[in-house]
């Protein structure tokens, strides 16, 4: 085949652009946790060593995860569990690392369990020759709760149900008091949608406990119904959100699917089909949700930004979309006379960077209840950038916590449990 001079010239210019992009990406760390521009369809380099068994009506599936402690043992010292979901690169190792550093800085490792599950693709399973019972999805289908490709049609939302079911097992975690489900970017799309339709409350109730949103007075909770379990969701810099009506801040135009799942409540995934969306909306508005937005996450051309017409109706960049969505839920709650239990927090000077978001003062407060960021229900705030400890806080009364290295050393071997 011959190539004309014009097309050959264009090819050379294109090759130059690709080469320059490659050099830039390689020099800056191609697959860093805060740069989701890496090819997300490539197989992951690392499969998490822990194996979580997820039981469904179709059978049992395995999901890999990183964990700060052996999930199969009894942990009478654990009071808080943080489930941190990776972004579309499925790099659970990097998210686990940044969360461990944030936990250490928050003096939280002594009583906190951190779990970073890994939602694998079919390409990951093939590359690492995983057994057939490992859950896997086609590309990014897991972001919206879609059914997996194997070992049977399993929703990624069922994985979260399964993790929570293990955490509320009082034989293993007798003193667990709160569960935090958090994520950044693509993972935050997953967490926000799970917060809308997820069955965490049902799973907790089935275990003989009482689900309560953070900030809700539980003094009237009935002891006969079991201990109280606090739950909150932390959603940082997602590309889009689930709206509860057909209004959008930007013109809809000819975008026919703008109000369909994952952007609206029409025709939801099978996990949520048959549910009363009005009831789910009211429940969502009363759940404890913290929206964390980077003040500099304003690039309308970011390589990992959802640029579909459905997402564009929500705003031109992540910060704008987050602000618009908080205005949406605030209005929806007011219209229905519901006390909104959500908080919007803007972190100044931070762009699309998971590490800086979760290791900020408000990031550590959202994940580990660290001091320095008072987030009130229904409030919209700018995060403080510095914190002066109270005069009563001294070195002598600060608990000593294990190092990240020591905590990481408890990870299990890569072979699945029998």
C-alpha positions in Angstrom: 0.0 0.0 0.0 1.3 3.5 -0.9 1.0 6.5 1.3 0.6 10.0 -0.2 2.9 12.8 0.8 0.0 14.6 2.5 -1.1 11.6 4.5 2.5 10.7 5.3 3.1 14.2 6.6 0.0 14.0 8.8 1.2 10.6 10.0 4.6 12.0 11.0 3.0 15.0 12.8 0.6 12.6 14.6 3.5 10.3 15.6 5.4 13.2 17.0 2.4 14.2 19.1 2.1 10.6 20.4 5.8 10.4 21.1 5.8 13.7 23.0 2.8 12.6 25.0 4.5 9.3 25.9 7.6 11.1 27.0 5.6 13.5 29.2 3.5 10.7 30.7 6.5 8.4 31.4 8.4 11.2 33.1 5.5 12.1 35.3 4.5 8.6 36.4 2.0 7.3 33.8 -0.4 5.5 36.2 -0.2 7.6 39.3 -3.3 7.6 41.5 -4.1 11.2 40.6 -3.7 10.8 36.9 -6.3 8.6 35.3 -5.2 9.4 31.8 -3.4 6.1 31.6 -5.1 3.5 29.3 -7.7 2.1 31.6 -8.3 -0.9 29.4 -4.8 -2.3 29.9 -4.5 -5.1 32.4 -3.5 -4.0 35.9 0.1 -4.8 37.0 -0.9 -5.8 40.6 -3.7 -8.0 41.8 -4.6 -7.3 45.5 -3.6 -10.2 47.8 -6.7 -10.4 50.1 -9.7 -12.4 48.9 -13.2 -11.3 49.8 -16.0 -13.8 49.3 -19.2 -12.2 48.0 -22.3 -14.4 48.3 -25.2 -13.8 46.0 -28.3 -15.7 44.9 -26.2 -17.0 41.9 -23.4 -18.3 44.0 -20.1 -17.1 45.6 -17.5 -14.9 43.8 -14.1 -13.8 44.9 -13.0 -10.1 44.8 -9.4 -9.2 45.5 -8.6 -6.4 48.0 -5.9 -4.8 50.0 -6.6 -4.7 53.8 -4.7 -3.3 56.7 -5.6 -6.4 58.8 -6.5 -10.0 58.1 -10.3 -10.0 57.4 -10.6 -13.6 58.5 -9.4 -13.0 62.1 -11.2 -11.5 65.1 -10.5 -7.8 65.7 -11.8 -6.6 69.0 -9.9 -3.3 68.7 -11.5 -2.2 65.4 -14.1 0.6 65.8 -14.0 2.1 62.3 -13.9 0.5 58.8 -13.0 2.6 55.7 -13.7 1.1 52.3 -11.8 3.1 49.7 -12.7 2.3 46.1 -10.1 2.9 43.3 -10.7 4.9 40.1 -11.1 3.6 36.6 -7.5 2.4 36.5 -8.3 -0.2 39.1 -5.1 0.7 40.9 -6.2 -0.4 44.4 -2.6 -0.6 45.5 -2.1 3.2 45.2 -5.4 4.0 46.9 -4.6 1.7 49.7 -1.2 3.4 50.1 -2.6 6.9 50.2 -5.3 5.9 52.7 -2.7 4.3 55.0 -0.7 7.4 55.0 -3.8 9.5 55.8 -4.7 7.1 58.6 -1.3 7.3 60.1 -1.3 11.1 60.0 -4.7 11.0 61.7 -3.5 8.7 64.5 -6.3 6.3 63.3 -4.5 3.0 62.6 -5.0 1.7 66.1 -8.7 1.3 65.8 -9.4 1.5 62.0 -9.6 -1.2 59.3 -8.9 -0.1 55.8 -10.1 -2.1 52.8 -9.3 -1.2 49.2 -11.3 -3.7 46.9 -10.3 -4.2 43.3 -13.0 -4.4 40.6 -11.2 -6.4 37.9 -11.8 -6.4 34.2 -11.9 -9.4 31.9 -8.5 -8.3 30.6 -7.0 -8.3 34.2 -8.3 -11.9 34.8 -6.8 -13.1 31.5 -3.4 -11.4 32.1 -3.0 -12.8 35.6 -4.6 -16.2 34.8 -7.1 -15.9 37.6 -9.4 -18.7 38.6 -12.9 -18.7 37.0 -14.6 -17.7 40.3 -13.1 -14.2 40.4 -15.6 -11.4 39.7 -14.8 -9.4 36.6 -16.5 -6.7 34.5 -16.3 -5.4 30.9 -14.2 -2.3 31.0 -15.9 0.4 33.1 -19.3 -1.3 33.6 -18.6 -1.6 37.3 -18.8 2.2 37.7 -22.6 2.2 37.5 -23.4 -1.1 39.2 -23.7 -3.1 35.9 -23.6 -6.9 35.9 -20.2 -8.6 35.6 -19.0 -11.0 32.9 -18.1 -13.8 35.3 -18.3 -16.0 37.2 -22.0 -15.1 36.8 -24.0 -11.9 36.4 -22.9 -10.1 39.6 -23.5 -6.4 40.1 -20.6 -4.4 41.4 -23.0 -3.0 44.0 -23.4 -6.6 45.3 -19.6 -6.5 46.0 -20.1 -3.5 48.3 -23.0 -5.3 50.0 -20.8 -8.3 50.5 -17.9 -6.3 52.1 -20.3 -4.6 54.5 -21.9 -8.0 55.4 -18.5 -9.2 56.5 -17.8 -6.0 58.5 -21.1 -6.3 60.5 -20.2 -9.9 61.5 -20.0 -9.4 65.3 -18.0 -12.6 65.7 -15.1 -10.9 63.8 -15.7 -7.2 64.5 -17.5 -7.1 67.9 -16.8 -3.4 68.5 -17.2 -1.9 65.0 -19.1 1.4 65.3 -18.9 3.1 61.9 -18.4 2.3 58.2 -17.0 4.9 55.7 -17.4 4.2 52.0 -15.2 6.6 50.0 -13.7 7.1 46.6 -12.2 9.6 44.2 -13.0 10.3 40.5 -14.3 7.2 38.7 -14.7 5.3 42.0 -16.6 8.3 43.4 -19.1 7.8 40.6 -19.6 4.3 41.9 -19.9 5.3 45.5 -22.4 8.1 44.8 -24.6 5.7 42.9 -24.3 3.1 45.5 -25.3 5.6 48.1 -28.5 6.2 46.1 -29.5 2.5 45.5 -27.2 0.5 47.7 -28.5 -2.0 50.3 -26.1 -1.2 53.1 -29.0 -0.4 55.5 -30.7 -3.8 54.7 -27.4 -5.7 55.2 -26.8 -4.0 58.5 -30.4 -4.7 59.7 -30.1 -8.3 58.6 -27.1 -8.6 60.9 -29.1 -7.5 63.9 -27.9 -3.9 64.0 -29.4 -0.5 63.5 -28.1 1.6 60.6 -27.7 5.3 61.4 -26.3 8.2 59.4 -23.5 10.1 61.0 -24.8 13.2 62.8 -28.2 11.7 63.6 -29.1 11.4 67.3 -29.2 7.7 68.2 -30.2 8.2 71.8 -33.6 6.9 71.1 -32.4 3.7 69.4 -33.9 0.6 70.9 -31.4 -1.7 72.6 -33.6 -4.7 71.6 -32.8 -4.0 67.9 -29.1 -4.4 68.4 -26.1 -2.0 68.4 -26.0 1.2 66.3 -23.9 1.2 63.1 -22.9 4.6 61.7 -22.5 4.9 58.0 -21.3 7.7 55.8 -20.3 8.1 52.1 -17.4 10.3 50.9 -17.6 11.3 47.2 -14.6 13.1 45.8 -14.3 14.7 42.4 -16.5 12.4 40.3 -17.3 13.3 36.6 -21.1 13.0 37.1 -23.9 12.3 39.5 -27.4 10.8 39.6 -30.1 13.5 39.3 -33.6 12.9 40.7 -35.5 15.1 38.2 -35.2 16.2 34.6 -33.8 19.7 35.3 -30.2 20.3 34.5 -28.0 23.4 34.8 -26.9 23.2 31.2 -29.1 22.9 28.1 -30.2 19.3 27.3 -30.6 19.9 23.6 -30.7 16.7 21.7 -29.2 14.5 24.4 -31.9 11.9 24.7 -30.3 9.8 27.5 -29.4 12.7 29.9 -32.0 11.4 32.5 -31.2 7.7 32.2 -29.0 5.7 34.5 -26.1 6.5 35.4 -27.1 10.2 35.1 -30.7 10.0 36.1 -33.2 7.5 37.6 -34.8 6.2 34.4 -34.2 2.6 33.6 -31.7 1.8 36.4 -29.4 -1.2 36.5 -31.0 -4.6 37.4 -29.7 -4.3 41.0 -32.1 -1.4 41.5 -35.0 -2.4 39.2 -38.3 -2.7 40.9 -37.3 -0.2 43.6 -39.4 2.9 44.3 -37.0 5.7 43.1 -39.0 8.3 45.1 -38.3 6.3 48.3 -34.6 5.9 47.4 -34.3 9.6 46.8 -35.7 10.4 50.2 -33.4 7.9 51.8 -30.4 9.3 49.9 -31.1 12.8 51.1 -31.1 11.6 54.7 -27.9 9.5 54.3 -24.6 11.1 55.4 -22.9 12.1 52.2 -19.8 14.3 52.0 -18.9 15.8 48.6 -15.3 16.7 48.3 -14.4 19.0 45.4 -10.9 20.2 44.4 -10.9 23.9 44.0 -8.7 23.6 40.9 -10.4 20.6 39.3 -11.7 22.8 36.6 -10.2 21.5 33.4 -13.0 21.0 30.9 -10.7 18.9 28.7 -9.2 16.6 31.4 -8.4 13.3 29.8 -10.5 11.3 32.3 -13.4 13.7 32.4 -16.7 12.3 31.2 -17.5 14.3 28.1 -20.7 12.6 27.1 -23.7 14.8 26.4 -25.3 13.3 29.6 -22.4 14.5 31.7 -22.1 17.9 29.9 -25.6 18.8 31.0 -24.4 18.8 34.6 -21.6 21.3 34.0 -18.3 21.9 32.1 -15.9 20.6 34.7 -15.8 18.6 37.9 -15.9 21.5 40.3 -18.9 23.1 38.5 -20.7 19.7 38.3 -20.2 19.2 42.0 -21.5 22.6 42.9 -24.5 22.2 40.7 -25.3 18.8 42.1 -25.2 20.1 45.7 -27.6 22.9 44.7 -29.8 20.1 43.2 -30.0 18.0 46.3 -30.4 21.0 48.5 -33.4 22.1 46.5 -34.8 18.6 46.4 -34.6 18.3 50.2 -36.2 21.7 50.8 -39.0 20.9 48.4 -39.8 17.7 50.3 -39.2 19.2 53.8 -36.3 16.8 54.4 -33.4 17.7 56.5 -30.4 17.3 54.2 -27.5 15.4 55.8 -25.0 16.2 53.0 -22.1 18.5 53.1 -20.1 20.2 50.2 -16.4 20.8 50.9 -14.2 22.6 48.5 -10.5 22.0 49.0 -8.6 25.1 47.8 -5.6 24.7 45.4 -6.2 21.0 44.6 -7.0 19.7 41.1 -7.8 16.1 40.2 -5.6 14.5 42.8 -6.8 11.8 45.1 -3.8 11.9 47.4 -4.1 15.6 48.1 -7.8 15.4 48.5 -7.8 12.5 51.1 -4.6 13.7 52.9 -6.0 17.2 53.3 -7.5 18.3 56.7 -11.0 17.7 55.5 -10.1 14.5 53.7 -8.7 13.0 56.9 -11.7 14.2 58.8 -14.1 12.6 56.3 -12.3 9.3 56.4 -11.0 9.0 59.9 -12.8 11.7 62.0 -9.5 13.6 62.4 -9.7 17.1 63.9 -9.4 20.3 62.0 -12.4 20.3 59.7 -15.9 20.8 61.1 -18.3 19.6 58.5 -21.9 20.5 59.4 -25.0 18.8 58.0 -26.4 20.6 55.0 -23.5 23.0 54.9 -21.4 24.2 51.9 -17.9 25.2 53.0 -14.3 25.9 52.0 -11.8 23.6 53.7 -9.3 25.1 56.0 -5.7 24.7 54.9 -4.1 24.6 58.4 -5.0 23.4 61.8 -3.7 24.3 65.3 -4.3 21.6 67.8 -6.2 22.5 71.0 -4.0 23.5 73.9 -5.1 20.4 75.8 -3.7 18.0 73.2 -0.2 17.0 74.2 2.2 14.4 73.0 1.6 12.3 76.2 -2.1 11.7 75.4 -1.8 11.0 71.7 -2.1 7.3 71.1 0.8 5.5 69.5 -0.1 3.8 66.3 1.7 1.2 64.2 3.6 2.3 61.1 2.3 1.9 57.6 5.0 -0.7 57.0 3.8 -2.8 60.0 0.2 -2.5 59.1 0.8 -3.4 55.5 2.8 -6.4 56.5 -0.4 -8.0 57.7 -1.6 -8.5 54.1 -2.4 -12.1 53.3 -0.6 -14.2 50.7 -2.0 -14.1 47.2 -3.6 -17.5 47.2 -7.4 -17.5 47.8 -8.9 -18.9 51.0 -10.3 -22.4 50.7 
